Amino acid sequence: MKHKQSKTISWAKIALKAAAVILIGFIVFEMYWGTFQIAAEGENKISDADGINWCEEYYHERAYAKLYDTLTLSGLYADCYDVYWEAVDGYEALIQYNQWHEAAQLGIDGAEQEAQNCYKTLEDLARNPEFPQNAKILNGFLEQAKGN
């Protein structure tokens, strides 16, 4: 005859496992709560000095897509960033012009008009830059558009 072995429950092991689960749950909750507070209270704001340093780096590298990302994702809309926005606006007009120009070559309706609108925007920016240091950049964009 076989005897059934009785399993003894170790309450200490159960208590230890429960404490570990509660501790891990608390840590995860704190991480999510902290992230929520930062997003809700705007504590993720960067200083203008840091923002300008980042923008200057991308501006001088002519990395206008990264410059656009930095400006928009970091919410850098103060007047001290206007020089960067002007360069980014010109870059955006050039990219849109190129895309609409390609679409027009494919025969897409209305694409030629959109390309001309983007070209006009770029032309206006190049003719009347608000910041003299952007004149060469914007005229370079205009020359690229003319080359298409």
N, C-alpha and C positions, 0 to 999 in steps of 0.2 A: 504494500500500500504506500502510495506516495503522499508525502506530507506537503501541504502548501506552506511555502515560506511566507511569513508575514513581512511586509515591507514596512520598515519604520520610516516615518516621515521625519526628516531633519528640519525642524522649524528654523534652525539657525541658517540653513542654506536658503530656505524660502525667504526669510527676512533679508538676507544679504542680496539676493537677486531682486527683490522688490525695491530695496533701497537704491540699487544700481539703476534700475529702470526709472525710478522717480528722479534721481540725480541727472540722468541723461535727458529726460523730458524737460527738466527745469533749465538745463543748459541750452537746449534747442529753443525753448520758449524765450529765454533771455536774448538769444541771437536775433530771433524774428522781431521781438519787441523793440530792440535797439535799432534795427534796420528801419522799422516802421516810424519810430520817433525821429530819426535823422531825416527821412523823406518828408514826414509831415511838418516838422518844425523848420525845415530849410537849413539844418546845420551843416549841410554839405557845400555851402557857399565857399568859394575860394576867394582869396584876397585879390584886389586889383593888381598888386605887384606880381603875384604868381600868375594871374591870367595874362598880364602883359608879357611876362617872360615866355610863357608857352606860345603866345601869338607871335611874338618876335621871332622865335625859333622857326616856326612854320612859315612865316612871312618871308624870311630871308632864304629859307630853303626852297621857296616857291612851291610849297606843299599845300596848295590852296584847298584841297579836299579835307586834309587834316585840320587846317585852319578853320574851315566851315564847321567841322564836327566839334572842335574845341569851343568855338563861339556859341553854337546852338546848345550843345549838351551841357555846357557849364553855365548857360544863361548869362553870357557876357554881352549885355546890351547898353551899358553905360556909354557916355560920350567919349570916354578915353579909348574905346574900341572902334570908333567910327572909321578910322583909317584902315583897319583890317576888314571891316564890313564892305567898304568900297571895293577893295581888291577882290574879295569873295564874290561880290555882286557881279563884277566883270567876268570872273571865272565861270560863274553860274550861267551868265548870258552866253558865253562862248560854248559851253558844254551843251546848253539847250539848242543853240543855233546849229551846232554840228549834228545833233540828233535829229532835229527837224529837217535839216538839209538832206541827210541820209534818207529820211522817210519820204521826202519829196522825190528823190531819185528813184524810190521804189514805187512811186505813183500813188501814194496815200493822199486822199482828198484833204485839202486844207493845210497840208504840211508846208507847202511853199509860203503861204501867208504867215504861218507861225514862225518859220525860219526868218522871214523878213522882219517880223516884230522883234525877234531876239537880236537880229543884226542891228536894228535901229536902237535898241536899248544899249547894246554894246558901243555903238557909235556915239550915242549921247554921253555915255560915261567917259569915253576916251577923249571927247572934245572938251568936256567941262569937268575935269576931276576936281573934287573938293580939296584933295590933298596932293600937293605937287609931287611927292614921292611916288604916287600911284600913276602918274602920267605915263611913264615908260612901260609899266606893267600893262595898263589898259590899252595903250597903243599896240603893244605886242600881241595882246589878245585880238585886237581888231585886225592886225596883219594876218594872224592865223586864220581868222574867219574869211578874209579876202582871198586867201590861198585856196579855199575850197571851191 
